[in-house]
Amino acid sequence: MDLIFSTIIKGHFQNSRGFADDVCVVAEKLVAATRKLWTATKIKMLPTPAKFHYIFNLRDMSRITQGFINSSKDEIKAVPELIHQWTNECYRVLPDKFTNLEDISWFDNQIVSVAREELGESLSLEV
């Protein structure tokens, strides 16, 4: 799965398309971060009778990726802009289904944790 999404990301974020080197490097790291965040959400937020719509599948991962590859070099000139775009797409797709503040709070902590793990301490501050 990482290979598929990495290929998509590498195809979009290239120097020849006008993206900075550091943006291209971080964009590739976001594939693993997205997968980890999606997997953690899928495992933690299981459907229940009250939350029957808590169903997370590969389409969610695809929507996140598609959301931040739709950006142009004019929109993402630096790494913080890329991370903000990624964060926005993650929030748009995953916790949009959540029904209570406890679940949203869990996701807030999880996205920071995954960003710290995959991107490092300094870049996780951008989330």
Secondary structure, 3 states (H helix, E strand, C coil): CHHHHHHHHHHHCCHHHCCCHHHHHHHHHHHHHHHHHHHHHHHHCCCCCCCCCCCCCHHHHHHHHHHHHCCCCCCCCCHHHHHHHHHHHHHHHCHHHCCCHHHHHHHHHHHHHHHHHHHCHHHHCCC
